[in-house]
Amino acid sequence: MAKWPYDTAAWKKLREVKLATSPLCEDCEREGRWVEATVVDHRHAISQGGAPFPSLAGLASLCARHHS
């Protein structure tokens, strides 16, 4: 994983808030399963012009399986 922005206090706080407000994997929920989310992913990749610190709607809570 690239260092910036993931090594910043701002990202760590944003990630914490996202997981607190959306603690289940969004993809698993769509499949009818309830699995704890452990990863926060950008819906629009930074490398493709996405904001490094988007609103919570711009982030997805995922399990490790769906993130991979």
Distance bins in CASP14 RR format, pairs under 12 A and 6 or more apart:
PFRMAT RR
TARGET T0000
AUTHOR 0000-0000-0000
RMODE 2
METHOD distances of the structure
MODEL  1
1 7 0 0 0 0 1 0 0 0 0 0 0
1 11 0 0 0 0 0 1 0 0 0 0 0
1 39 0 0 0 0 0 1 0 0 0 0 0
1 40 0 0 0 0 0 1 0 0 0 0 0
1 41 0 0 0 0 0 1 0 0 0 0 0
1 46 0 0 0 0 0 1 0 0 0 0 0
1 67 0 0 0 0 0 1 0 0 0 0 0
2 8 0 0 0 0 0 1 0 0 0 0 0
2 11 0 0 0 0 0 1 0 0 0 0 0
2 42 0 0 0 0 0 1 0 0 0 0 0
2 45 0 0 0 0 0 1 0 0 0 0 0
2 46 0 0 0 0 1 0 0 0 0 0 0
2 47 0 0 0 0 1 0 0 0 0 0 0
2 52 0 0 0 0 0 1 0 0 0 0 0
3 11 0 0 0 0 0 1 0 0 0 0 0
3 52 0 0 0 0 0 1 0 0 0 0 0
4 10 0 0 0 0 0 1 0 0 0 0 0
4 11 0 0 0 0 1 0 0 0 0 0 0
4 46 0 0 0 0 1 0 0 0 0 0 0
4 52 1 0 0 1 0 0 0 0 0 0 0
4 53 0 0 0 0 0 1 0 0 0 0 0
5 11 1 0 1 0 0 0 0 0 0 0 0
5 12 0 0 0 0 1 0 0 0 0 0 0
5 13 0 0 0 0 0 1 0 0 0 0 0
5 14 0 0 0 0 1 0 0 0 0 0 0
5 15 0 0 0 0 0 1 0 0 0 0 0
5 40 0 0 0 0 0 1 0 0 0 0 0
5 42 0 0 0 0 1 0 0 0 0 0 0
5 46 1 0 0 1 0 0 0 0 0 0 0
5 50 0 0 0 0 0 1 0 0 0 0 0
5 51 0 0 0 0 1 0 0 0 0 0 0
5 52 1 0 1 0 0 0 0 0 0 0 0
5 53 1 0 0 1 0 0 0 0 0 0 0
5 54 0 0 0 0 0 1 0 0 0 0 0
6 12 0 0 0 0 1 0 0 0 0 0 0
6 14 0 0 0 0 0 1 0 0 0 0 0
6 15 0 0 0 0 1 0 0 0 0 0 0
6 39 0 0 0 0 0 1 0 0 0 0 0
6 40 0 0 0 0 1 0 0 0 0 0 0
6 41 0 0 0 0 0 1 0 0 0 0 0
6 42 0 0 0 0 0 1 0 0 0 0 0
6 46 0 0 0 0 1 0 0 0 0 0 0
6 52 0 0 0 0 1 0 0 0 0 0 0
6 53 0 0 0 0 0 1 0 0 0 0 0
7 15 0 0 0 0 0 1 0 0 0 0 0
7 52 0 0 0 0 0 1 0 0 0 0 0
8 14 0 0 0 0 1 0 0 0 0 0 0
8 15 0 0 0 0 0 1 0 0 0 0 0
8 52 0 0 0 0 1 0 0 0 0 0 0
8 53 0 0 0 0 1 0 0 0 0 0 0
9 15 0 0 0 0 0 1 0 0 0 0 0
9 16 0 0 0 0 0 1 0 0 0 0 0
9 53 0 0 0 0 0 1 0 0 0 0 0
10 16 0 0 0 0 0 1 0 0 0 0 0
10 17 0 0 0 0 0 1 0 0 0 0 0
10 51 0 0 0 0 0 1 0 0 0 0 0
10 52 0 0 0 0 1 0 0 0 0 0 0
10 53 1 0 1 0 0 0 0 0 0 0 0
10 54 0 0 0 0 0 1 0 0 0 0 0
11 17 0 0 0 0 0 1 0 0 0 0 0
11 18 0 0 0 0 0 1 0 0 0 0 0
11 40 0 0 0 0 1 0 0 0 0 0 0
11 42 0 0 0 0 0 1 0 0 0 0 0
11 46 0 0 0 0 0 1 0 0 0 0 0
11 51 0 0 0 0 0 1 0 0 0 0 0
11 52 1 0 0 1 0 0 0 0 0 0 0
11 53 1 0 0 1 0 0 0 0 0 0 0
11 54 0 0 0 0 0 1 0 0 0 0 0
11 59 0 0 0 0 0 1 0 0 0 0 0
12 18 0 0 0 0 0 1 0 0 0 0 0
12 19 0 0 0 0 0 1 0 0 0 0 0
12 40 0 0 0 0 0 1 0 0 0 0 0
12 53 0 0 0 0 0 1 0 0 0 0 0
13 19 0 0 0 0 0 1 0 0 0 0 0
13 20 0 0 0 0 0 1 0 0 0 0 0
13 40 0 0 0 0 0 1 0 0 0 0 0
13 53 0 0 0 0 1 0 0 0 0 0 0
13 56 0 0 0 0 0 1 0 0 0 0 0
14 20 0 0 0 0 0 1 0 0 0 0 0
14 21 0 0 0 0 0 1 0 0 0 0 0
14 40 1 0 0 1 0 0 0 0 0 0 0
14 41 0 0 0 0 0 1 0 0 0 0 0
14 42 0 0 0 0 0 1 0 0 0 0 0
14 51 0 0 0 0 0 1 0 0 0 0 0
14 52 0 0 0 0 1 0 0 0 0 0 0
14 53 1 0 1 0 0 0 0 0 0 0 0
14 54 0 0 0 0 1 0 0 0 0 0 0
14 55 0 0 0 0 1 0 0 0 0 0 0
14 56 1 0 0 1 0 0 0 0 0 0 0
14 58 0 0 0 0 0 1 0 0 0 0 0
14 59 1 0 0 1 0 0 0 0 0 0 0
14 61 0 0 0 0 0 1 0 0 0 0 0
15 21 0 0 0 0 0 1 0 0 0 0 0
15 22 0 0 0 0 0 1 0 0 0 0 0
15 37 0 0 0 0 0 1 0 0 0 0 0
15 38 0 0 0 0 0 1 0 0 0 0 0
15 39 0 0 0 0 1 0 0 0 0 0 0
15 40 1 0 1 0 0 0 0 0 0 0 0
15 41 0 0 0 0 0 1 0 0 0 0 0
15 42 0 0 0 0 0 1 0 0 0 0 0
15 53 0 0 0 0 0 1 0 0 0 0 0
15 54 0 0 0 0 0 1 0 0 0 0 0
15 56 0 0 0 0 0 1 0 0 0 0 0
15 59 0 0 0 0 1 0 0 0 0 0 0
15 60 0 0 0 0 0 1 0 0 0 0 0
15 61 0 0 0 0 1 0 0 0 0 0 0
15 62 0 0 0 0 0 1 0 0 0 0 0
16 22 0 0 0 0 0 1 0 0 0 0 0
16 23 0 0 0 0 0 1 0 0 0 0 0
16 37 0 0 0 0 0 1 0 0 0 0 0
16 40 0 0 0 0 1 0 0 0 0 0 0
16 56 0 0 0 0 0 1 0 0 0 0 0
16 59 0 0 0 0 0 1 0 0 0 0 0
16 61 0 0 0 0 0 1 0 0 0 0 0
17 23 0 0 0 0 0 1 0 0 0 0 0
17 40 0 0 0 0 1 0 0 0 0 0 0
17 53 0 0 0 0 0 1 0 0 0 0 0
17 55 0 0 0 0 0 1 0 0 0 0 0
17 56 1 0 0 1 0 0 0 0 0 0 0
17 59 0 0 0 0 1 0 0 0 0 0 0
17 61 0 0 0 0 0 1 0 0 0 0 0
18 24 0 0 0 0 0 1 0 0 0 0 0
18 26 0 0 0 0 0 1 0 0 0 0 0
18 37 0 0 0 0 1 0 0 0 0 0 0
18 38 0 0 0 0 0 1 0 0 0 0 0
18 39 0 0 0 0 1 0 0 0 0 0 0
18 40 1 0 1 0 0 0 0 0 0 0 0
18 41 0 0 0 0 1 0 0 0 0 0 0
18 42 0 0 0 0 0 1 0 0 0 0 0
18 43 0 0 0 0 0 1 0 0 0 0 0
18 53 0 0 0 0 0 1 0 0 0 0 0
18 54 0 0 0 0 1 0 0 0 0 0 0
18 55 0 0 0 0 1 0 0 0 0 0 0
18 56 1 0 1 0 0 0 0 0 0 0 0
18 57 0 0 0 0 1 0 0 0 0 0 0
18 58 0 0 0 0 1 0 0 0 0 0 0
18 59 1 0 1 0 0 0 0 0 0 0 0
18 60 0 0 0 0 1 0 0 0 0 0 0
18 61 1 0 1 0 0 0 0 0 0 0 0
18 62 0 0 0 0 0 1 0 0 0 0 0
19 25 0 0 0 0 0 1 0 0 0 0 0
19 26 0 0 0 0 0 1 0 0 0 0 0
19 36 0 0 0 0 1 0 0 0 0 0 0
19 37 1 0 1 0 0 0 0 0 0 0 0
19 38 1 0 0 1 0 0 0 0 0 0 0
19 39 0 0 0 0 1 0 0 0 0 0 0
19 40 1 0 0 1 0 0 0 0 0 0 0
19 41 0 0 0 0 0 1 0 0 0 0 0
19 56 0 0 0 0 0 1 0 0 0 0 0
19 59 0 0 0 0 1 0 0 0 0 0 0
19 60 0 0 0 0 0 1 0 0 0 0 0
19 61 1 0 0 1 0 0 0 0 0 0 0
19 62 0 0 0 0 0 1 0 0 0 0 0
19 63 0 0 0 0 0 1 0 0 0 0 0
20 37 0 0 0 0 0 1 0 0 0 0 0
20 40 0 0 0 0 0 1 0 0 0 0 0
20 56 0 0 0 0 0 1 0 0 0 0 0
20 61 0 0 0 0 1 0 0 0 0 0 0
21 37 0 0 0 0 0 1 0 0 0 0 0
21 40 0 0 0 0 0 1 0 0 0 0 0
21 55 0 0 0 0 0 1 0 0 0 0 0
21 56 1 0 0 1 0 0 0 0 0 0 0
21 57 0 0 0 0 0 1 0 0 0 0 0
21 59 0 0 0 0 1 0 0 0 0 0 0
21 61 0 0 0 0 1 0 0 0 0 0 0
22 28 0 0 0 0 0 1 0 0 0 0 0
22 29 0 0 0 0 1 0 0 0 0 0 0
22 36 0 0 0 0 0 1 0 0 0 0 0
22 37 1 0 0 1 0 0 0 0 0 0 0
22 38 0 0 0 0 0 1 0 0 0 0 0
22 39 0 0 0 0 0 1 0 0 0 0 0
22 40 0 0 0 0 1 0 0 0 0 0 0
22 41 0 0 0 0 0 1 0 0 0 0 0
22 56 1 0 0 1 0 0 0 0 0 0 0
22 57 0 0 0 0 0 1 0 0 0 0 0
22 58 0 0 0 0 0 1 0 0 0 0 0
22 59 0 0 0 0 1 0 0 0 0 0 0
22 60 0 0 0 0 1 0 0 0 0 0 0
22 61 1 0 1 0 0 0 0 0 0 0 0
22 62 0 0 0 0 1 0 0 0 0 0 0
23 29 0 0 0 0 0 1 0 0 0 0 0
23 34 0 0 0 0 1 0 0 0 0 0 0
23 35 0 0 0 0 0 1 0 0 0 0 0
23 36 1 0 0 1 0 0 0 0 0 0 0
23 37 1 0 1 0 0 0 0 0 0 0 0
23 38 0 0 0 0 1 0 0 0 0 0 0
23 40 0 0 0 0 0 1 0 0 0 0 0
23 61 1 0 0 1 0 0 0 0 0 0 0
23 62 0 0 0 0 0 1 0 0 0 0 0
23 63 0 0 0 0 0 1 0 0 0 0 0
24 30 0 0 0 0 0 1 0 0 0 0 0
24 31 0 0 0 0 0 1 0 0 0 0 0
24 32 0 0 0 0 0 1 0 0 0 0 0
24 33 0 0 0 0 1 0 0 0 0 0 0
24 34 1 0 1 0 0 0 0 0 0 0 0
24 35 1 0 0 1 0 0 0 0 0 0 0
24 36 1 0 0 1 0 0 0 0 0 0 0
24 37 1 0 1 0 0 0 0 0 0 0 0
24 38 0 0 0 0 0 1 0 0 0 0 0
24 60 0 0 0 0 0 1 0 0 0 0 0
24 61 1 0 0 1 0 0 0 0 0 0 0
24 62 0 0 0 0 1 0 0 0 0 0 0
24 63 0 0 0 0 1 0 0 0 0 0 0
24 66 0 0 0 0 0 1 0 0 0 0 0
25 31 0 0 0 0 1 0 0 0 0 0 0
25 32 0 0 0 0 0 1 0 0 0 0 0
25 33 1 0 0 1 0 0 0 0 0 0 0
25 34 0 0 0 0 1 0 0 0 0 0 0
25 35 1 0 1 0 0 0 0 0 0 0 0
25 36 1 0 0 1 0 0 0 0 0 0 0
25 37 1 0 1 0 0 0 0 0 0 0 0
25 38 0 0 0 0 1 0 0 0 0 0 0
25 39 0 0 0 0 1 0 0 0 0 0 0
25 40 0 0 0 0 0 1 0 0 0 0 0
25 41 0 0 0 0 0 1 0 0 0 0 0
25 60 0 0 0 0 1 0 0 0 0 0 0
25 61 1 0 0 1 0 0 0 0 0 0 0
25 62 1 0 1 0 0 0 0 0 0 0 0
25 63 1 1 0 0 0 0 0 0 0 0 0
25 64 0 0 0 0 1 0 0 0 0 0 0
25 65 0 0 0 0 1 0 0 0 0 0 0
25 66 1 0 1 0 0 0 0 0 0 0 0
25 67 0 0 0 0 1 0 0 0 0 0 0
26 32 0 0 0 0 0 1 0 0 0 0 0
26 33 0 0 0 0 0 1 0 0 0 0 0
26 34 0 0 0 0 0 1 0 0 0 0 0
26 35 0 0 0 0 0 1 0 0 0 0 0
26 36 0 0 0 0 0 1 0 0 0 0 0
26 37 1 0 0 1 0 0 0 0 0 0 0
26 39 0 0 0 0 0 1 0 0 0 0 0
26 40 0 0 0 0 0 1 0 0 0 0 0
26 41 0 0 0 0 1 0 0 0 0 0 0
26 43 0 0 0 0 1 0 0 0 0 0 0
26 56 0 0 0 0 0 1 0 0 0 0 0
26 57 0 0 0 0 0 1 0 0 0 0 0
26 58 0 0 0 0 0 1 0 0 0 0 0
26 59 0 0 0 0 1 0 0 0 0 0 0
26 60 1 0 1 0 0 0 0 0 0 0 0
26 61 1 0 1 0 0 0 0 0 0 0 0
26 62 1 0 0 1 0 0 0 0 0 0 0
26 63 0 0 0 0 1 0 0 0 0 0 0
26 66 1 0 0 1 0 0 0 0 0 0 0
26 67 0 0 0 0 0 1 0 0 0 0 0
27 33 0 0 0 0 1 0 0 0 0 0 0
27 34 0 0 0 0 0 1 0 0 0 0 0
27 35 0 0 0 0 1 0 0 0 0 0 0
27 37 0 0 0 0 1 0 0 0 0 0 0
27 39 0 0 0 0 0 1 0 0 0 0 0
27 41 0 0 0 0 0 1 0 0 0 0 0
27 60 0 0 0 0 1 0 0 0 0 0 0
27 61 0 0 0 0 1 0 0 0 0 0 0
27 62 1 0 0 1 0 0 0 0 0 0 0
27 63 1 0 0 1 0 0 0 0 0 0 0
27 64 0 0 0 0 0 1 0 0 0 0 0
27 65 0 0 0 0 1 0 0 0 0 0 0
27 66 1 0 1 0 0 0 0 0 0 0 0
27 67 0 0 0 0 1 0 0 0 0 0 0
27 68 0 0 0 0 0 1 0 0 0 0 0
28 34 1 0 0 1 0 0 0 0 0 0 0
28 35 1 0 1 0 0 0 0 0 0 0 0
28 36 0 0 0 0 1 0 0 0 0 0 0
28 37 0 0 0 0 1 0 0 0 0 0 0
28 38 0 0 0 0 0 1 0 0 0 0 0
28 39 0 0 0 0 0 1 0 0 0 0 0
28 60 0 0 0 0 0 1 0 0 0 0 0
28 61 0 0 0 0 1 0 0 0 0 0 0
28 62 0 0 0 0 1 0 0 0 0 0 0
28 63 1 0 1 0 0 0 0 0 0 0 0
28 64 0 0 0 0 0 1 0 0 0 0 0
28 65 0 0 0 0 1 0 0 0 0 0 0
28 66 1 0 0 1 0 0 0 0 0 0 0
28 67 0 0 0 0 0 1 0 0 0 0 0
29 35 0 0 0 0 1 0 0 0 0 0 0
29 36 0 0 0 0 0 1 0 0 0 0 0
29 37 0 0 0 0 1 0 0 0 0 0 0
29 60 0 0 0 0 0 1 0 0 0 0 0
29 61 0 0 0 0 1 0 0 0 0 0 0
29 62 0 0 0 0 0 1 0 0 0 0 0
29 63 0 0 0 0 0 1 0 0 0 0 0
29 66 0 0 0 0 0 1 0 0 0 0 0
30 60 0 0 0 0 0 1 0 0 0 0 0
30 62 0 0 0 0 0 1 0 0 0 0 0
30 66 0 0 0 0 1 0 0 0 0 0 0
31 63 0 0 0 0 0 1 0 0 0 0 0
31 65 0 0 0 0 0 1 0 0 0 0 0
31 66 0 0 0 0 1 0 0 0 0 0 0
33 63 0 0 0 0 1 0 0 0 0 0 0
33 65 0 0 0 0 0 1 0 0 0 0 0
33 66 0 0 0 0 0 1 0 0 0 0 0
34 63 0 0 0 0 0 1 0 0 0 0 0
35 61 0 0 0 0 0 1 0 0 0 0 0
35 62 0 0 0 0 1 0 0 0 0 0 0
35 63 1 0 1 0 0 0 0 0 0 0 0
35 64 0 0 0 0 1 0 0 0 0 0 0
35 65 0 0 0 0 1 0 0 0 0 0 0
35 66 0 0 0 0 1 0 0 0 0 0 0
35 67 0 0 0 0 0 1 0 0 0 0 0
36 61 0 0 0 0 1 0 0 0 0 0 0
36 62 0 0 0 0 0 1 0 0 0 0 0
36 63 1 0 0 1 0 0 0 0 0 0 0
36 64 0 0 0 0 1 0 0 0 0 0 0
36 65 0 0 0 0 0 1 0 0 0 0 0
36 66 0 0 0 0 0 1 0 0 0 0 0
37 59 0 0 0 0 0 1 0 0 0 0 0
37 60 0 0 0 0 1 0 0 0 0 0 0
37 61 1 1 0 0 0 0 0 0 0 0 0
37 62 1 0 1 0 0 0 0 0 0 0 0
37 63 1 0 1 0 0 0 0 0 0 0 0
37 64 0 0 0 0 1 0 0 0 0 0 0
37 65 0 0 0 0 0 1 0 0 0 0 0
37 66 0 0 0 0 1 0 0 0 0 0 0
37 67 0 0 0 0 1 0 0 0 0 0 0
38 61 0 0 0 0 1 0 0 0 0 0 0
38 62 1 0 0 1 0 0 0 0 0 0 0
38 63 1 0 0 1 0 0 0 0 0 0 0
38 64 1 0 1 0 0 0 0 0 0 0 0
38 65 0 0 0 0 1 0 0 0 0 0 0
38 66 0 0 0 0 0 1 0 0 0 0 0
38 67 0 0 0 0 1 0 0 0 0 0 0
38 68 0 0 0 0 0 1 0 0 0 0 0
39 59 0 0 0 0 0 1 0 0 0 0 0
39 60 0 0 0 0 1 0 0 0 0 0 0
39 61 1 0 0 1 0 0 0 0 0 0 0
39 62 1 0 1 0 0 0 0 0 0 0 0
39 63 1 0 0 1 0 0 0 0 0 0 0
39 64 1 0 0 1 0 0 0 0 0 0 0
39 65 0 0 0 0 1 0 0 0 0 0 0
39 66 0 0 0 0 1 0 0 0 0 0 0
39 67 1 0 1 0 0 0 0 0 0 0 0
39 68 0 0 0 0 1 0 0 0 0 0 0
40 53 0 0 0 0 0 1 0 0 0 0 0
40 54 0 0 0 0 0 1 0 0 0 0 0
40 56 0 0 0 0 1 0 0 0 0 0 0
40 58 0 0 0 0 1 0 0 0 0 0 0
40 59 1 0 1 0 0 0 0 0 0 0 0
40 60 1 0 0 1 0 0 0 0 0 0 0
40 61 1 0 0 1 0 0 0 0 0 0 0
40 62 1 0 0 1 0 0 0 0 0 0 0
40 63 0 0 0 0 0 1 0 0 0 0 0
40 64 0 0 0 0 0 1 0 0 0 0 0
40 66 0 0 0 0 0 1 0 0 0 0 0
40 67 0 0 0 0 1 0 0 0 0 0 0
41 50 0 0 0 0 0 1 0 0 0 0 0
41 54 0 0 0 0 0 1 0 0 0 0 0
41 58 0 0 0 0 1 0 0 0 0 0 0
41 59 1 0 0 1 0 0 0 0 0 0 0
41 60 1 0 1 0 0 0 0 0 0 0 0
41 61 0 0 0 0 1 0 0 0 0 0 0
41 62 1 0 1 0 0 0 0 0 0 0 0
41 63 0 0 0 0 0 1 0 0 0 0 0
41 64 0 0 0 0 0 1 0 0 0 0 0
41 66 0 0 0 0 1 0 0 0 0 0 0
41 67 1 0 1 0 0 0 0 0 0 0 0
41 68 0 0 0 0 0 1 0 0 0 0 0
42 48 0 0 0 0 1 0 0 0 0 0 0
42 49 0 0 0 0 1 0 0 0 0 0 0
42 50 1 0 0 1 0 0 0 0 0 0 0
42 51 1 0 0 1 0 0 0 0 0 0 0
42 52 0 0 0 0 1 0 0 0 0 0 0
42 53 0 0 0 0 1 0 0 0 0 0 0
42 54 1 0 0 1 0 0 0 0 0 0 0
42 55 0 0 0 0 0 1 0 0 0 0 0
42 56 0 0 0 0 0 1 0 0 0 0 0
42 57 0 0 0 0 0 1 0 0 0 0 0
42 58 1 0 0 1 0 0 0 0 0 0 0
42 59 1 0 0 1 0 0 0 0 0 0 0
42 60 1 0 0 1 0 0 0 0 0 0 0
42 61 0 0 0 0 0 1 0 0 0 0 0
42 62 0 0 0 0 0 1 0 0 0 0 0
42 67 0 0 0 0 0 1 0 0 0 0 0
43 49 0 0 0 0 0 1 0 0 0 0 0
43 50 0 0 0 0 1 0 0 0 0 0 0
43 51 0 0 0 0 0 1 0 0 0 0 0
43 54 1 0 0 1 0 0 0 0 0 0 0
43 55 0 0 0 0 0 1 0 0 0 0 0
43 56 0 0 0 0 0 1 0 0 0 0 0
43 57 1 0 0 1 0 0 0 0 0 0 0
43 58 1 0 1 0 0 0 0 0 0 0 0
43 59 1 0 0 1 0 0 0 0 0 0 0
43 60 1 0 1 0 0 0 0 0 0 0 0
43 61 0 0 0 0 0 1 0 0 0 0 0
43 62 0 0 0 0 0 1 0 0 0 0 0
44 50 1 0 1 0 0 0 0 0 0 0 0
44 51 1 0 0 1 0 0 0 0 0 0 0
44 52 0 0 0 0 0 1 0 0 0 0 0
44 54 1 0 0 1 0 0 0 0 0 0 0
44 55 0 0 0 0 0 1 0 0 0 0 0
44 57 0 0 0 0 0 1 0 0 0 0 0
44 58 1 0 0 1 0 0 0 0 0 0 0
44 59 0 0 0 0 1 0 0 0 0 0 0
44 60 0 0 0 0 0 1 0 0 0 0 0
45 51 0 0 0 0 0 1 0 0 0 0 0
45 52 0 0 0 0 0 1 0 0 0 0 0
45 54 0 0 0 0 0 1 0 0 0 0 0
45 58 0 0 0 0 0 1 0 0 0 0 0
45 59 0 0 0 0 0 1 0 0 0 0 0
45 60 0 0 0 0 0 1 0 0 0 0 0
46 52 1 0 1 0 0 0 0 0 0 0 0
46 53 0 0 0 0 1 0 0 0 0 0 0
46 54 0 0 0 0 1 0 0 0 0 0 0
46 58 0 0 0 0 0 1 0 0 0 0 0
46 59 0 0 0 0 0 1 0 0 0 0 0
50 58 0 0 0 0 1 0 0 0 0 0 0
50 59 0 0 0 0 0 1 0 0 0 0 0
51 57 0 0 0 0 0 1 0 0 0 0 0
51 58 1 0 0 1 0 0 0 0 0 0 0
51 59 0 0 0 0 0 1 0 0 0 0 0
52 58 0 0 0 0 0 1 0 0 0 0 0
52 59 0 0 0 0 0 1 0 0 0 0 0
53 59 0 0 0 0 1 0 0 0 0 0 0
54 60 0 0 0 0 0 1 0 0 0 0 0
59 67 0 0 0 0 0 1 0 0 0 0 0
60 66 0 0 0 0 1 0 0 0 0 0 0
60 67 0 0 0 0 1 0 0 0 0 0 0
61 67 0 0 0 0 1 0 0 0 0 0 0
62 68 0 0 0 0 1 0 0 0 0 0 0
END
